[in-house]
């Protein structure tokens, strides 16, 4: 019984932390992307593509 509870607790903690990490990363990437001046983003298309890919991945995994 204690073992089952410990496993369940670990699953809950891990899923919560992964959710929180995803939310934090999502917020950070949006803030970074919005605060960049336009010449920075146009001069770095690879950076823009990487940011868009990250945002897309984060949006596709809501849980």
N, CA, C and O atoms as a GROMACS GRO file, in nm:
protein
  252
    1UNK      N    1   0.084  -0.120   0.000
    1UNK     CA    2   0.000   0.000   0.000
    1UNK      C    3   0.088   0.126   0.000
    1UNK      O    4   0.064   0.220  -0.076
    2UNK      N    5   0.190   0.126   0.086
    2UNK     CA    6   0.280   0.241   0.093
    2UNK      C    7   0.356   0.256  -0.038
    2UNK      O    8   0.378   0.368  -0.086
    3UNK      N    9   0.395   0.144  -0.097
    3UNK     CA   10   0.469   0.147  -0.224
    3UNK      C   11   0.383   0.206  -0.335
    3UNK      O   12   0.430   0.288  -0.414
    4UNK      N   13   0.257   0.165  -0.341
    4UNK     CA   14   0.165   0.217  -0.443
    4UNK      C   15   0.149   0.368  -0.426
    4UNK      O   16   0.150   0.443  -0.523
    5UNK      N   17   0.134   0.412  -0.301
    5UNK     CA   18   0.119   0.554  -0.275
    5UNK      C   19   0.244   0.632  -0.316
    5UNK      O   20   0.235   0.741  -0.372
    6UNK      N   21   0.361   0.575  -0.287
    6UNK     CA   22   0.488   0.641  -0.322
    6UNK      C   23   0.502   0.656  -0.474
    6UNK      O   24   0.543   0.761  -0.523
    7UNK      N   25   0.468   0.550  -0.546
    7UNK     CA   26   0.475   0.554  -0.693
    7UNK      C   27   0.378   0.659  -0.746
    7UNK      O   28   0.413   0.738  -0.834
    8UNK      N   29   0.257   0.658  -0.694
    8UNK     CA   30   0.155   0.754  -0.737
    8UNK      C   31   0.201   0.897  -0.710
    8UNK      O   32   0.186   0.985  -0.794
    9UNK      N   33   0.257   0.919  -0.589
    9UNK     CA   34   0.304   1.052  -0.553
    9UNK      C   35   0.415   1.098  -0.647
    9UNK      O   36   0.418   1.214  -0.688
   10UNK      N   37   0.507   1.007  -0.682
   10UNK     CA   38   0.615   1.043  -0.774
   10UNK      C   39   0.561   1.079  -0.912
   10UNK      O   40   0.610   1.173  -0.974
   11UNK      N   41   0.461   1.007  -0.959
   11UNK     CA   42   0.401   1.036  -1.089
   11UNK      C   43   0.337   1.175  -1.086
   11UNK      O   44   0.354   1.253  -1.179
   12UNK      N   45   0.264   1.204  -0.979
   12UNK     CA   46   0.198   1.335  -0.968
   12UNK      C   47   0.302   1.446  -0.964
   12UNK      O   48   0.287   1.547  -1.034
   13UNK      N   49   0.407   1.429  -0.883
   13UNK     CA   50   0.511   1.532  -0.871
   13UNK      C   51   0.580   1.552  -1.005
   13UNK      O   52   0.603   1.666  -1.047
   14UNK      N   53   0.615   1.443  -1.073
   14UNK     CA   54   0.685   1.454  -1.201
   14UNK      C   55   0.598   1.524  -1.306
   14UNK      O   56   0.646   1.610  -1.378
   15UNK      N   57   0.471   1.486  -1.313
   15UNK     CA   58   0.383   1.548  -1.413
   15UNK      C   59   0.362   1.695  -1.382
   15UNK      O   60   0.355   1.778  -1.473
   16UNK      N   61   0.352   1.728  -1.253
   16UNK     CA   62   0.335   1.869  -1.214
   16UNK      C   63   0.458   1.950  -1.253
   16UNK      O   64   0.446   2.060  -1.307
   17UNK      N   65   0.577   1.895  -1.225
   17UNK     CA   66   0.699   1.968  -1.257
   17UNK      C   67   0.717   1.984  -1.408
   17UNK      O   68   0.761   2.089  -1.454
   18UNK      N   69   0.683   1.880  -1.483
   18UNK     CA   70   0.696   1.893  -1.629
   18UNK      C   71   0.598   1.996  -1.682
   18UNK      O   72   0.630   2.071  -1.774
   19UNK      N   73   0.478   1.999  -1.624
   19UNK     CA   74   0.379   2.100  -1.665
   19UNK      C   75   0.429   2.240  -1.632
   19UNK      O   76   0.419   2.331  -1.714
   20UNK      N   77   0.482   2.258  -1.510
   20UNK     CA   78   0.531   2.389  -1.468
   20UNK      C   79   0.649   2.433  -1.555
   20UNK      O   80   0.658   2.549  -1.595
   21UNK      N   81   0.739   2.339  -1.583
   21UNK     CA   82   0.856   2.372  -1.667
   21UNK      C   83   0.809   2.415  -1.805
   21UNK      O   84   0.861   2.512  -1.861
   22UNK      N   85   0.712   2.343  -1.859
   22UNK     CA   86   0.660   2.377  -1.992
   22UNK      C   87   0.597   2.517  -1.991
   22UNK      O   88   0.617   2.595  -2.083
   23UNK      N   89   0.522   2.546  -1.885
   23UNK     CA   90   0.458   2.678  -1.876
   23UNK      C   91   0.563   2.788  -1.866
   23UNK      O   92   0.552   2.892  -1.932
   24UNK      N   93   0.666   2.764  -1.784
   24UNK     CA   94   0.772   2.864  -1.767
   24UNK      C   95   0.845   2.886  -1.899
   24UNK      O   96   0.871   3.000  -1.938
   25UNK      N   97   0.879   2.777  -1.968
   25UNK     CA   98   0.948   2.789  -2.097
   25UNK      C   99   0.860   2.864  -2.198
   25UNK      O  100   0.909   2.947  -2.274
   26UNK      N  101   0.733   2.833  -2.196
   26UNK     CA  102   0.641   2.899  -2.289
   26UNK      C  103   0.638   3.050  -2.263
   26UNK      O  104   0.647   3.130  -2.356
   27UNK      N  105   0.625   3.088  -2.135
   27UNK     CA  106   0.622   3.230  -2.099
   27UNK      C  107   0.753   3.299  -2.138
   27UNK      O  108   0.751   3.407  -2.196
   28UNK      N  109   0.865   3.235  -2.107
   28UNK     CA  110   0.996   3.294  -2.137
   28UNK      C  111   1.014   3.314  -2.287
   28UNK      O  112   1.060   3.420  -2.331
   29UNK      N  113   0.978   3.213  -2.364
   29UNK     CA  114   0.999   3.222  -2.508
   29UNK      C  115   0.910   3.331  -2.568
   29UNK      O  116   0.952   3.403  -2.658
   30UNK      N  117   0.788   3.342  -2.519
   30UNK     CA  118   0.700   3.448  -2.571
   30UNK      C  119   0.754   3.586  -2.536
   30UNK      O  120   0.753   3.677  -2.619
   31UNK      N  121   0.801   3.602  -2.412
   31UNK     CA  122   0.855   3.732  -2.369
   31UNK      C  123   0.978   3.768  -2.451
   31UNK      O  124   0.992   3.880  -2.498
   32UNK      N  125   1.069   3.670  -2.468
   32UNK     CA  126   1.190   3.694  -2.546
   32UNK      C  127   1.155   3.733  -2.689
   32UNK      O  128   1.213   3.827  -2.745
   33UNK      N  129   1.061   3.660  -2.747
   33UNK     CA  130   1.026   3.683  -2.887
   33UNK      C  131   0.961   3.820  -2.906
   33UNK      O  132   0.987   3.887  -3.006
   34UNK      N  133   0.878   3.862  -2.812
   34UNK     CA  134   0.808   3.990  -2.824
   34UNK      C  135   0.902   4.108  -2.798
   34UNK      O  136   0.884   4.215  -2.856
   35UNK      N  137   1.001   4.090  -2.710
   35UNK     CA  138   1.089   4.202  -2.674
   35UNK      C  139   1.202   4.225  -2.773
   35UNK      O  140   1.273   4.325  -2.763
   36UNK      N  141   1.220   4.134  -2.868
   36UNK     CA  142   1.327   4.154  -2.966
   36UNK      C  143   1.289   4.264  -3.064
   36UNK      O  144   1.176   4.268  -3.112
   37UNK      N  145   1.383   4.353  -3.095
   37UNK     CA  146   1.355   4.451  -3.200
   37UNK      C  147   1.341   4.383  -3.336
   37UNK      O  148   1.401   4.278  -3.358
   38UNK      N  149   1.263   4.440  -3.427
   38UNK     CA  150   1.235   4.372  -3.555
   38UNK      C  151   1.361   4.344  -3.637
   38UNK      O  152   1.368   4.242  -3.706
   39UNK      N  153   1.463   4.434  -3.630
   39UNK     CA  154   1.583   4.408  -3.712
   39UNK      C  155   1.659   4.285  -3.660
   39UNK      O  156   1.726   4.216  -3.737
   40UNK      N  157   1.648   4.259  -3.530
   40UNK     CA  158   1.714   4.140  -3.475
   40UNK      C  159   1.648   4.013  -3.530
   40UNK      O  160   1.717   3.917  -3.567
   41UNK      N  161   1.516   4.012  -3.537
   41UNK     CA  162   1.446   3.893  -3.583
   41UNK      C  163   1.463   3.872  -3.733
   41UNK      O  164   1.473   3.758  -3.779
   42UNK      N  165   1.466   3.982  -3.810
   42UNK     CA  166   1.479   3.966  -3.956
   42UNK      C  167   1.621   3.925  -3.993
   42UNK      O  168   1.642   3.855  -4.092
   43UNK      N  169   1.719   3.969  -3.913
   43UNK     CA  170   1.858   3.932  -3.943
   43UNK      C  171   1.891   3.791  -3.896
   43UNK      O  172   1.994   3.736  -3.936
   44UNK      N  173   1.806   3.733  -3.814
   44UNK     CA  174   1.834   3.598  -3.764
   44UNK      C  175   1.716   3.506  -3.794
   44UNK      O  176   1.640   3.471  -3.703
   45UNK      N  177   1.699   3.466  -3.921
   45UNK     CA  178   1.585   3.379  -3.954
   45UNK      C  179   1.594   3.242  -3.888
   45UNK      O  180   1.492   3.181  -3.857
   46UNK      N  181   1.718   3.194  -3.866
   46UNK     CA  182   1.733   3.064  -3.799
   46UNK      C  183   1.684   3.072  -3.655
   46UNK      O  184   1.626   2.977  -3.603
   47UNK      N  185   1.709   3.187  -3.590
   47UNK     CA  186   1.661   3.206  -3.453
   47UNK      C  187   1.509   3.209  -3.450
   47UNK      O  188   1.445   3.149  -3.364
   48UNK      N  189   1.452   3.282  -3.546
   48UNK     CA  190   1.307   3.292  -3.554
   48UNK      C  191   1.244   3.154  -3.578
   48UNK      O  192   1.142   3.120  -3.518
   49UNK      N  193   1.305   3.076  -3.667
   49UNK     CA  194   1.254   2.942  -3.695
   49UNK      C  195   1.262   2.855  -3.570
   49UNK      O  196   1.169   2.780  -3.539
   50UNK      N  197   1.373   2.866  -3.498
   50UNK     CA  198   1.388   2.786  -3.375
   50UNK      C  199   1.283   2.826  -3.272
   50UNK      O  200   1.224   2.740  -3.207
   51UNK      N  201   1.259   2.956  -3.258
   51UNK     CA  202   1.159   3.002  -3.162
   51UNK      C  203   1.020   2.954  -3.202
   51UNK      O  204   0.942   2.909  -3.118
   52UNK      N  205   0.989   2.965  -3.330
   52UNK     CA  206   0.857   2.921  -3.378
   52UNK      C  207   0.839   2.772  -3.356
   52UNK      O  208   0.730   2.726  -3.320
   53UNK      N  209   0.946   2.695  -3.379
   53UNK     CA  210   0.939   2.550  -3.358
   53UNK      C  211   0.913   2.520  -3.211
   53UNK      O  212   0.830   2.435  -3.178
   54UNK      N  213   0.986   2.590  -3.123
   54UNK     CA  214   0.966   2.569  -2.979
   54UNK      C  215   0.823   2.601  -2.938
   54UNK      O  216   0.760   2.525  -2.865
   55UNK      N  217   0.772   2.715  -2.987
   55UNK     CA  218   0.636   2.754  -2.952
   55UNK      C  219   0.535   2.653  -3.005
   55UNK      O  220   0.436   2.622  -2.938
   56UNK      N  221   0.560   2.604  -3.125
   56UNK     CA  222   0.469   2.506  -3.184
   56UNK      C  223   0.467   2.377  -3.102
   56UNK      O  224   0.360   2.321  -3.075
   57UNK      N  225   0.586   2.331  -3.062
   57UNK     CA  226   0.594   2.209  -2.980
   57UNK      C  227   0.523   2.231  -2.848
   57UNK      O  228   0.448   2.144  -2.802
   58UNK      N  229   0.546   2.346  -2.785
   58UNK     CA  230   0.482   2.374  -2.656
   58UNK      C  231   0.332   2.383  -2.669
   58UNK      O  232   0.260   2.341  -2.579
   59UNK      N  233   0.283   2.438  -2.780
   59UNK     CA  234   0.138   2.451  -2.798
   59UNK      C  235   0.072   2.317  -2.826
   59UNK      O  236  -0.045   2.296  -2.793
   60UNK      N  237   0.147   2.225  -2.888
   60UNK     CA  238   0.087   2.096  -2.923
   60UNK      C  239   0.077   2.002  -2.805
   60UNK      O  240   0.007   1.900  -2.813
   61UNK      N  241   0.146   2.033  -2.693
   61UNK     CA  242   0.142   1.945  -2.575
   61UNK      C  243   0.080   2.020  -2.458
   61UNK      O  244   0.152   2.074  -2.375
   62UNK      N  245  -0.052   2.022  -2.452
   62UNK     CA  246  -0.118   2.100  -2.346
   62UNK      C  247  -0.103   2.042  -2.207
   62UNK      O  248  -0.111   2.116  -2.109
   63UNK      N  249  -0.083   1.911  -2.194
   63UNK     CA  250  -0.080   1.851  -2.060
   63UNK      C  251   0.056   1.865  -1.995
   63UNK      O  252   0.075   1.820  -1.882
   0.00000   0.00000   0.00000
